[in-house]
Amino acid sequence: MSERTLHRRLAAEGTSFQRLLDDTRRELAQHFLGQKEVSLADAAYLLGFSDQSSYFRAARRWFGTSPRHYRLRLINEESGRS
């Protein structure tokens, strides 16, 4: 399938490649941040960000806070359930 055809089909579905990429990265970021053994630098790399600052900006957009603070929130919520 050509790039243009993909863009047209995604537009017909009311989305875009960039939106799908962003949504997928957000979901994976939540998963990685919940894993204590995955460093923040490794998470940025695994999500395909060219540098950590891009990852940190995206995390602030997604979660309203830095990746570190979001991880701490997840850990606190998890320990509260145990």
N, C-alpha and C positions, 0 to 999 in steps of 0.2 A: 504494500500500500504506500502510496506517495505521501510525503509530508503534508502537502496541500489537501489531499483527500482526508487524512486524519484530522486536520484542523477543521475542515468543513463538517465532518461527522461529529466531532466533539461539540462544535458550535450548535449543531442541530439538537444535541442532547442538553444544551444549556450550560456547557462547561468548556474548559480549555485544558491543554496539556499542562500549562503552568499551575492551574488550580489543582489538578490531580496530583502533580508533583508535590505541591505545597501541603495538601491534605495527607498524602502518604508520608512525607517527611515528619509532619506533626505527630501522626500516630506512632511512627517508629521512634521519634524522640521521646515520647511518653514511655514507651517500652524500655528504651535504653537508660533513661533517667531513673527508672525504677530498679535497675540492676546496679548494685553498688560496685561490682567488679569492673564495670565499663567506665573508664575515665571520661571526663567531659571532652577532652581532646579526641579520644577514640570515637566517641559518639558523633562529633562533628565530621570526622573522616568517614565513618560508616554511612552517614547521611548524605555524603557527597558534597559537602561545603568545601570551598577552596581554602578557607581559613576560619579560625575560631571566631573572629569578630563577626563574620557573616552569620554564623550559627547563633551567636549570642543575640544579635539583632532579631533574627527569626524567632528565637525562643521568647524574647520580650513581646513580640507581636502575638505569638500563639498563646502564651501563658500569663502575660502581664508581669513577668519577673525574669530574673536571670536563670539560666539552667541550674546553677548551684542551689539557689533558693527554691526552685521548683522541686529539685531532688530532695531537699531537706523536708519540704512539705509532704511529698509522697512517702518518705520514710516515716515521718511522724504519724501520718494517717495509717500506715501499715502497722506500726507498733501499737497504735491505739485500738486496732481491731484484734490484736493478739491477746 
